[in-house]
Amino acid sequence: MTGGDKSHSSSGNPKAEENDSPFGIWLSRGLHQLFDDVANEPIPDELLKLIEEDRNK
């Protein structure tokens, strides 16, 4: 339990450091280039209807 746990960084936020690394920046930009257009498409009415029906159960 002591000495070997490297999951916590000195800032207390390991995810923030991963995103600020050159690899994290490259990965984030690449994923945005690939998927932003898809994520910004409207959700089909049929799918919204199914979600609403399930939510009301």
PyMOL Python script that loads the backbone (N, CA, C, O; Angstrom):
from pymol import cmd

cmd.read_pdbstr("""\
ATOM      1  N   MET A   1       0.802  -1.199   0.000  1.00  0.00           N
ATOM      2  CA  MET A   1       0.000   0.000   0.000  1.00  0.00           C
ATOM      3  C   MET A   1       0.846   1.265   0.000  1.00  0.00           C
ATOM      4  O   MET A   1       0.378   2.326  -0.413  1.00  0.00           O
ATOM      5  N   THR A   2       2.058   1.160   0.450  1.00  0.00           N
ATOM      6  CA  THR A   2       2.892   2.349   0.496  1.00  0.00           C
ATOM      7  C   THR A   2       4.026   2.229  -0.495  1.00  0.00           C
ATOM      8  O   THR A   2       4.545   1.138  -0.730  1.00  0.00           O
ATOM      9  N   GLY A   3       4.405   3.335  -1.067  1.00  0.00           N
ATOM     10  CA  GLY A   3       5.561   3.378  -1.928  1.00  0.00           C
ATOM     11  C   GLY A   3       5.307   2.977  -3.371  1.00  0.00           C
ATOM     12  O   GLY A   3       5.984   3.485  -4.264  1.00  0.00           O
ATOM     13  N   GLY A   4       4.365   2.091  -3.633  1.00  0.00           N
ATOM     14  CA  GLY A   4       4.170   1.608  -4.987  1.00  0.00           C
ATOM     15  C   GLY A   4       2.992   2.213  -5.708  1.00  0.00           C
ATOM     16  O   GLY A   4       2.811   1.955  -6.897  1.00  0.00           O
ATOM     17  N   ASP A   5       2.184   3.008  -5.037  1.00  0.00           N
ATOM     18  CA  ASP A   5       0.993   3.577  -5.651  1.00  0.00           C
ATOM     19  C   ASP A   5       1.362   4.825  -6.429  1.00  0.00           C
ATOM     20  O   ASP A   5       1.650   5.871  -5.847  1.00  0.00           O
ATOM     21  N   LYS A   6       1.349   4.709  -7.750  1.00  0.00           N
ATOM     22  CA  LYS A   6       1.683   5.849  -8.600  1.00  0.00           C
ATOM     23  C   LYS A   6       0.460   6.364  -9.338  1.00  0.00           C
ATOM     24  O   LYS A   6       0.588   7.074 -10.335  1.00  0.00           O
ATOM     25  N   SER A   7      -0.730   6.009  -8.853  1.00  0.00           N
ATOM     26  CA  SER A   7      -1.952   6.427  -9.533  1.00  0.00           C
ATOM     27  C   SER A   7      -2.313   7.874  -9.241  1.00  0.00           C
ATOM     28  O   SER A   7      -3.121   8.465  -9.957  1.00  0.00           O
ATOM     29  N   HIS A   8      -1.732   8.448  -8.208  1.00  0.00           N
ATOM     30  CA  HIS A   8      -2.042   9.833  -7.864  1.00  0.00           C
ATOM     31  C   HIS A   8      -0.842  10.710  -8.161  1.00  0.00           C
ATOM     32  O   HIS A   8       0.280  10.393  -7.765  1.00  0.00           O
ATOM     33  N   SER A   9      -1.075  11.814  -8.856  1.00  0.00           N
ATOM     34  CA  SER A   9       0.013  12.739  -9.143  1.00  0.00           C
ATOM     35  C   SER A   9       0.116  13.773  -8.037  1.00  0.00           C
ATOM     36  O   SER A   9      -0.717  13.810  -7.130  1.00  0.00           O
ATOM     37  N   SER A  10       1.120  14.597  -8.112  1.00  0.00           N
ATOM     38  CA  SER A  10       1.304  15.618  -7.089  1.00  0.00           C
ATOM     39  C   SER A  10       0.194  16.660  -7.125  1.00  0.00           C
ATOM     40  O   SER A  10      -0.087  17.291  -6.106  1.00  0.00           O
ATOM     41  N   SER A  11      -0.449  16.856  -8.289  1.00  0.00           N
ATOM     42  CA  SER A  11      -1.533  17.836  -8.370  1.00  0.00           C
ATOM     43  C   SER A  11      -2.851  17.254  -7.894  1.00  0.00           C
ATOM     44  O   SER A  11      -3.808  17.996  -7.671  1.00  0.00           O
ATOM     45  N   GLY A  12      -2.918  15.930  -7.734  1.00  0.00           N
ATOM     46  CA  GLY A  12      -4.145  15.301  -7.281  1.00  0.00           C
ATOM     47  C   GLY A  12      -5.136  15.043  -8.387  1.00  0.00           C
ATOM     48  O   GLY A  12      -6.225  14.534  -8.120  1.00  0.00           O
ATOM     49  N   ASN A  13      -4.804  15.373  -9.621  1.00  0.00           N
ATOM     50  CA  ASN A  13      -5.705  15.168 -10.741  1.00  0.00           C
ATOM     51  C   ASN A  13      -4.944  14.538 -11.894  1.00  0.00           C
ATOM     52  O   ASN A  13      -4.457  15.246 -12.776  1.00  0.00           O
ATOM     53  N   PRO A  14      -4.835  13.193 -11.900  1.00  0.00           N
ATOM     54  CA  PRO A  14      -4.052  12.546 -12.950  1.00  0.00           C
ATOM     55  C   PRO A  14      -4.660  12.704 -14.339  1.00  0.00           C
ATOM     56  O   PRO A  14      -3.922  12.727 -15.324  1.00  0.00           O
ATOM     57  N   LYS A  15      -5.979  12.812 -14.450  1.00  0.00           N
ATOM     58  CA  LYS A  15      -6.616  12.971 -15.763  1.00  0.00           C
ATOM     59  C   LYS A  15      -6.230  14.300 -16.395  1.00  0.00           C
ATOM     60  O   LYS A  15      -6.029  14.362 -17.608  1.00  0.00           O
ATOM     61  N   ALA A  16      -6.123  15.352 -15.615  1.00  0.00           N
ATOM     62  CA  ALA A  16      -5.753  16.650 -16.156  1.00  0.00           C
ATOM     63  C   ALA A  16      -4.346  16.608 -16.740  1.00  0.00           C
ATOM     64  O   ALA A  16      -4.083  17.203 -17.785  1.00  0.00           O
ATOM     65  N   GLU A  17      -3.449  15.910 -16.068  1.00  0.00           N
ATOM     66  CA  GLU A  17      -2.089  15.809 -16.569  1.00  0.00           C
ATOM     67  C   GLU A  17      -2.028  14.974 -17.833  1.00  0.00           C
ATOM     68  O   GLU A  17      -1.242  15.281 -18.729  1.00  0.00           O
ATOM     69  N   GLU A  18      -2.843  13.915 -17.934  1.00  0.00           N
ATOM     70  CA  GLU A  18      -2.876  13.099 -19.136  1.00  0.00           C
ATOM     71  C   GLU A  18      -3.344  13.930 -20.320  1.00  0.00           C
ATOM     72  O   GLU A  18      -2.796  13.804 -21.415  1.00  0.00           O
ATOM     73  N   ASN A  19      -4.340  14.770 -20.121  1.00  0.00           N
ATOM     74  CA  ASN A  19      -4.873  15.585 -21.204  1.00  0.00           C
ATOM     75  C   ASN A  19      -3.915  16.684 -21.621  1.00  0.00           C
ATOM     76  O   ASN A  19      -3.967  17.137 -22.764  1.00  0.00           O
ATOM     77  N   ASP A  20      -3.050  17.123 -20.732  1.00  0.00           N
ATOM     78  CA  ASP A  20      -2.112  18.186 -21.046  1.00  0.00           C
ATOM     79  C   ASP A  20      -0.828  17.670 -21.668  1.00  0.00           C
ATOM     80  O   ASP A  20      -0.020  18.457 -22.162  1.00  0.00           O
ATOM     81  N   SER A  21      -0.628  16.362 -21.652  1.00  0.00           N
ATOM     82  CA  SER A  21       0.579  15.800 -22.246  1.00  0.00           C
ATOM     83  C   SER A  21       0.481  15.919 -23.765  1.00  0.00           C
ATOM     84  O   SER A  21      -0.623  16.001 -24.304  1.00  0.00           O
ATOM     85  N   PRO A  22       1.603  15.929 -24.453  1.00  0.00           N
ATOM     86  CA  PRO A  22       1.544  15.989 -25.925  1.00  0.00           C
ATOM     87  C   PRO A  22       0.692  14.864 -26.525  1.00  0.00           C
ATOM     88  O   PRO A  22      -0.056  15.089 -27.476  1.00  0.00           O
ATOM     89  N   PHE A  23       0.808  13.651 -25.966  1.00  0.00           N
ATOM     90  CA  PHE A  23      -0.005  12.548 -26.468  1.00  0.00           C
ATOM     91  C   PHE A  23      -1.486  12.815 -26.225  1.00  0.00           C
ATOM     92  O   PHE A  23      -2.309  12.564 -27.106  1.00  0.00           O
ATOM     93  N   GLY A  24      -1.838  13.321 -25.039  1.00  0.00           N
ATOM     94  CA  GLY A  24      -3.229  13.607 -24.721  1.00  0.00           C
ATOM     95  C   GLY A  24      -3.821  14.666 -25.643  1.00  0.00           C
ATOM     96  O   GLY A  24      -4.966  14.548 -26.079  1.00  0.00           O
ATOM     97  N   ILE A  25      -3.045  15.690 -25.935  1.00  0.00           N
ATOM     98  CA  ILE A  25      -3.497  16.748 -26.849  1.00  0.00           C
ATOM     99  C   ILE A  25      -3.692  16.180 -28.247  1.00  0.00           C
ATOM    100  O   ILE A  25      -4.702  16.447 -28.898  1.00  0.00           O
ATOM    101  N   TRP A  26      -2.710  15.387 -28.709  1.00  0.00           N
ATOM    102  CA  TRP A  26      -2.798  14.779 -30.036  1.00  0.00           C
ATOM    103  C   TRP A  26      -4.016  13.868 -30.144  1.00  0.00           C
ATOM    104  O   TRP A  26      -4.742  13.901 -31.138  1.00  0.00           O
ATOM    105  N   LEU A  27      -4.233  13.055 -29.114  1.00  0.00           N
ATOM    106  CA  LEU A  27      -5.356  12.130 -29.114  1.00  0.00           C
ATOM    107  C   LEU A  27      -6.681  12.873 -29.121  1.00  0.00           C
ATOM    108  O   LEU A  27      -7.586  12.524 -29.880  1.00  0.00           O
ATOM    109  N   SER A  28      -6.802  13.883 -28.293  1.00  0.00           N
ATOM    110  CA  SER A  28      -8.035  14.653 -28.213  1.00  0.00           C
ATOM    111  C   SER A  28      -8.358  15.322 -29.546  1.00  0.00           C
ATOM    112  O   SER A  28      -9.499  15.281 -30.005  1.00  0.00           O
ATOM    113  N   ARG A  29      -7.357  15.934 -30.160  1.00  0.00           N
ATOM    114  CA  ARG A  29      -7.579  16.591 -31.453  1.00  0.00           C
ATOM    115  C   ARG A  29      -7.970  15.587 -32.525  1.00  0.00           C
ATOM    116  O   ARG A  29      -8.866  15.844 -33.329  1.00  0.00           O
ATOM    117  N   GLY A  30      -7.296  14.442 -32.533  1.00  0.00           N
ATOM    118  CA  GLY A  30      -7.608  13.412 -33.525  1.00  0.00           C
ATOM    119  C   GLY A  30      -9.020  12.882 -33.370  1.00  0.00           C
ATOM    120  O   GLY A  30      -9.734  12.704 -34.357  1.00  0.00           O
ATOM    121  N   LEU A  31      -9.426  12.630 -32.126  1.00  0.00           N
ATOM    122  CA  LEU A  31     -10.774  12.125 -31.885  1.00  0.00           C
ATOM    123  C   LEU A  31     -11.824  13.164 -32.275  1.00  0.00           C
ATOM    124  O   LEU A  31     -12.868  12.823 -32.829  1.00  0.00           O
ATOM    125  N   HIS A  32     -11.539  14.429 -31.981  1.00  0.00           N
ATOM    126  CA  HIS A  32     -12.481  15.478 -32.378  1.00  0.00           C
ATOM    127  C   HIS A  32     -12.593  15.557 -33.895  1.00  0.00           C
ATOM    128  O   HIS A  32     -13.694  15.713 -34.423  1.00  0.00           O
ATOM    129  N   GLN A  33     -11.483  15.455 -34.595  1.00  0.00           N
ATOM    130  CA  GLN A  33     -11.523  15.502 -36.058  1.00  0.00           C
ATOM    131  C   GLN A  33     -12.346  14.350 -36.617  1.00  0.00           C
ATOM    132  O   GLN A  33     -13.079  14.521 -37.592  1.00  0.00           O
ATOM    133  N   LEU A  34     -12.228  13.187 -36.007  1.00  0.00           N
ATOM    134  CA  LEU A  34     -12.937  12.013 -36.507  1.00  0.00           C
ATOM    135  C   LEU A  34     -14.425  12.015 -36.164  1.00  0.00           C
ATOM    136  O   LEU A  34     -15.244  11.602 -36.984  1.00  0.00           O
ATOM    137  N   PHE A  35     -14.784  12.471 -34.973  1.00  0.00           N
ATOM    138  CA  PHE A  35     -16.126  12.223 -34.472  1.00  0.00           C
ATOM    139  C   PHE A  35     -16.998  13.445 -34.223  1.00  0.00           C
ATOM    140  O   PHE A  35     -18.178  13.279 -33.913  1.00  0.00           O
ATOM    141  N   ASP A  36     -16.480  14.666 -34.342  1.00  0.00           N
ATOM    142  CA  ASP A  36     -17.309  15.841 -34.084  1.00  0.00           C
ATOM    143  C   ASP A  36     -18.504  15.925 -35.026  1.00  0.00           C
ATOM    144  O   ASP A  36     -19.609  16.253 -34.595  1.00  0.00           O
ATOM    145  N   ASP A  37     -18.293  15.630 -36.312  1.00  0.00           N
ATOM    146  CA  ASP A  37     -19.400  15.704 -37.261  1.00  0.00           C
ATOM    147  C   ASP A  37     -20.511  14.722 -36.898  1.00  0.00           C
ATOM    148  O   ASP A  37     -21.694  15.053 -36.984  1.00  0.00           O
ATOM    149  N   VAL A  38     -20.129  13.529 -36.497  1.00  0.00           N
ATOM    150  CA  VAL A  38     -21.119  12.516 -36.126  1.00  0.00           C
ATOM    151  C   VAL A  38     -21.839  12.930 -34.847  1.00  0.00           C
ATOM    152  O   VAL A  38     -23.060  12.808 -34.755  1.00  0.00           O
ATOM    153  N   ALA A  39     -21.096  13.415 -33.870  1.00  0.00           N
ATOM    154  CA  ALA A  39     -21.693  13.803 -32.589  1.00  0.00           C
ATOM    155  C   ALA A  39     -22.633  14.993 -32.739  1.00  0.00           C
ATOM    156  O   ALA A  39     -23.549  15.160 -31.933  1.00  0.00           O
ATOM    157  N   ASN A  40     -22.424  15.812 -33.744  1.00  0.00           N
ATOM    158  CA  ASN A  40     -23.261  16.993 -33.934  1.00  0.00           C
ATOM    159  C   ASN A  40     -24.488  16.734 -34.802  1.00  0.00           C
ATOM    160  O   ASN A  40     -25.305  17.633 -34.999  1.00  0.00           O
ATOM    161  N   GLU A  41     -24.627  15.508 -35.327  1.00  0.00           N
ATOM    162  CA  GLU A  41     -25.813  15.182 -36.113  1.00  0.00           C
ATOM    163  C   GLU A  41     -27.040  15.135 -35.195  1.00  0.00           C
ATOM    164  O   GLU A  41     -26.927  14.781 -34.021  1.00  0.00           O
ATOM    165  N   PRO A  42     -28.198  15.487 -35.728  1.00  0.00           N
ATOM    166  CA  PRO A  42     -29.412  15.411 -34.907  1.00  0.00           C
ATOM    167  C   PRO A  42     -29.770  13.962 -34.588  1.00  0.00           C
ATOM    168  O   PRO A  42     -29.508  13.050 -35.372  1.00  0.00           O
ATOM    169  N   ILE A  43     -30.370  13.778 -33.427  1.00  0.00           N
ATOM    170  CA  ILE A  43     -30.802  12.438 -33.014  1.00  0.00           C
ATOM    171  C   ILE A  43     -32.116  12.141 -33.731  1.00  0.00           C
ATOM    172  O   ILE A  43     -33.033  12.962 -33.694  1.00  0.00           O
ATOM    173  N   PRO A  44     -32.225  10.983 -34.382  1.00  0.00           N
ATOM    174  CA  PRO A  44     -33.466  10.650 -35.109  1.00  0.00           C
ATOM    175  C   PRO A  44     -34.679  10.633 -34.181  1.00  0.00           C
ATOM    176  O   PRO A  44     -34.588  10.246 -33.016  1.00  0.00           O
ATOM    177  N   ASP A  45     -35.807  11.061 -34.726  1.00  0.00           N
ATOM    178  CA  ASP A  45     -37.050  11.120 -33.940  1.00  0.00           C
ATOM    179  C   ASP A  45     -37.438   9.760 -33.378  1.00  0.00           C
ATOM    180  O   ASP A  45     -37.935   9.671 -32.255  1.00  0.00           O
ATOM    181  N   GLU A  46     -37.213   8.695 -34.152  1.00  0.00           N
ATOM    182  CA  GLU A  46     -37.565   7.353 -33.685  1.00  0.00           C
ATOM    183  C   GLU A  46     -36.781   6.994 -32.431  1.00  0.00           C
ATOM    184  O   GLU A  46     -37.330   6.408 -31.498  1.00  0.00           O
ATOM    185  N   LEU A  47     -35.493   7.347 -32.408  1.00  0.00           N
ATOM    186  CA  LEU A  47     -34.669   7.053 -31.243  1.00  0.00           C
ATOM    187  C   LEU A  47     -35.107   7.884 -30.041  1.00  0.00           C
ATOM    188  O   LEU A  47     -35.164   7.370 -28.924  1.00  0.00           O
ATOM    189  N   LEU A  48     -35.412   9.141 -30.253  1.00  0.00           N
ATOM    190  CA  LEU A  48     -35.902   9.988 -29.160  1.00  0.00           C
ATOM    191  C   LEU A  48     -37.210   9.437 -28.585  1.00  0.00           C
ATOM    192  O   LEU A  48     -37.430   9.461 -27.374  1.00  0.00           O
ATOM    193  N   LYS A  49     -38.066   8.943 -29.474  1.00  0.00           N
ATOM    194  CA  LYS A  49     -39.342   8.358 -29.021  1.00  0.00           C
ATOM    195  C   LYS A  49     -39.083   7.131 -28.152  1.00  0.00           C
ATOM    196  O   LYS A  49     -39.713   6.972 -27.107  1.00  0.00           O
ATOM    197  N   LEU A  50     -38.154   6.255 -28.575  1.00  0.00           N
ATOM    198  CA  LEU A  50     -37.821   5.065 -27.791  1.00  0.00           C
ATOM    199  C   LEU A  50     -37.251   5.438 -26.426  1.00  0.00           C
ATOM    200  O   LEU A  50     -37.579   4.810 -25.418  1.00  0.00           O
ATOM    201  N   ILE A  51     -36.412   6.442 -26.396  1.00  0.00           N
ATOM    202  CA  ILE A  51     -35.819   6.881 -25.124  1.00  0.00           C
ATOM    203  C   ILE A  51     -36.901   7.402 -24.192  1.00  0.00           C
ATOM    204  O   ILE A  51     -36.915   7.069 -23.007  1.00  0.00           O
ATOM    205  N   GLU A  52     -37.802   8.214 -24.717  1.00  0.00           N
ATOM    206  CA  GLU A  52     -38.890   8.748 -23.899  1.00  0.00           C
ATOM    207  C   GLU A  52     -39.815   7.644 -23.392  1.00  0.00           C
ATOM    208  O   GLU A  52     -40.250   7.677 -22.241  1.00  0.00           O
ATOM    209  N   GLU A  53     -40.113   6.678 -24.240  1.00  0.00           N
ATOM    210  CA  GLU A  53     -40.978   5.567 -23.811  1.00  0.00           C
ATOM    211  C   GLU A  53     -40.308   4.773 -22.695  1.00  0.00           C
ATOM    212  O   GLU A  53     -40.966   4.385 -21.730  1.00  0.00           O
ATOM    213  N   ASP A  54     -39.011   4.530 -22.817  1.00  0.00           N
ATOM    214  CA  ASP A  54     -38.294   3.795 -21.795  1.00  0.00           C
ATOM    215  C   ASP A  54     -38.213   4.588 -20.499  1.00  0.00           C
ATOM    216  O   ASP A  54     -38.317   4.019 -19.412  1.00  0.00           O
ATOM    217  N   ARG A  55     -38.031   5.885 -20.608  1.00  0.00           N
ATOM    218  CA  ARG A  55     -37.936   6.745 -19.427  1.00  0.00           C
ATOM    219  C   ARG A  55     -39.248   6.752 -18.659  1.00  0.00           C
ATOM    220  O   ARG A  55     -39.242   6.868 -17.434  1.00  0.00           O
ATOM    221  N   ASN A  56     -40.363   6.631 -19.348  1.00  0.00           N
ATOM    222  CA  ASN A  56     -41.677   6.684 -18.706  1.00  0.00           C
ATOM    223  C   ASN A  56     -42.099   5.372 -18.088  1.00  0.00           C
ATOM    224  O   ASN A  56     -43.158   5.312 -17.464  1.00  0.00           O
ATOM    225  N   LYS A  57     -41.312   4.312 -18.235  1.00  0.00           N
ATOM    226  CA  LYS A  57     -41.663   3.013 -17.653  1.00  0.00           C
ATOM    227  C   LYS A  57     -41.445   2.986 -16.173  1.00  0.00           C
ATOM    228  O   LYS A  57     -41.692   1.965 -15.531  1.00  0.00           O
TER     229      LYS A  57
END
""", "prot")
cmd.dss("prot")
cmd.show_as("cartoon", "prot")
cmd.util.cbc("prot")
cmd.orient("prot")
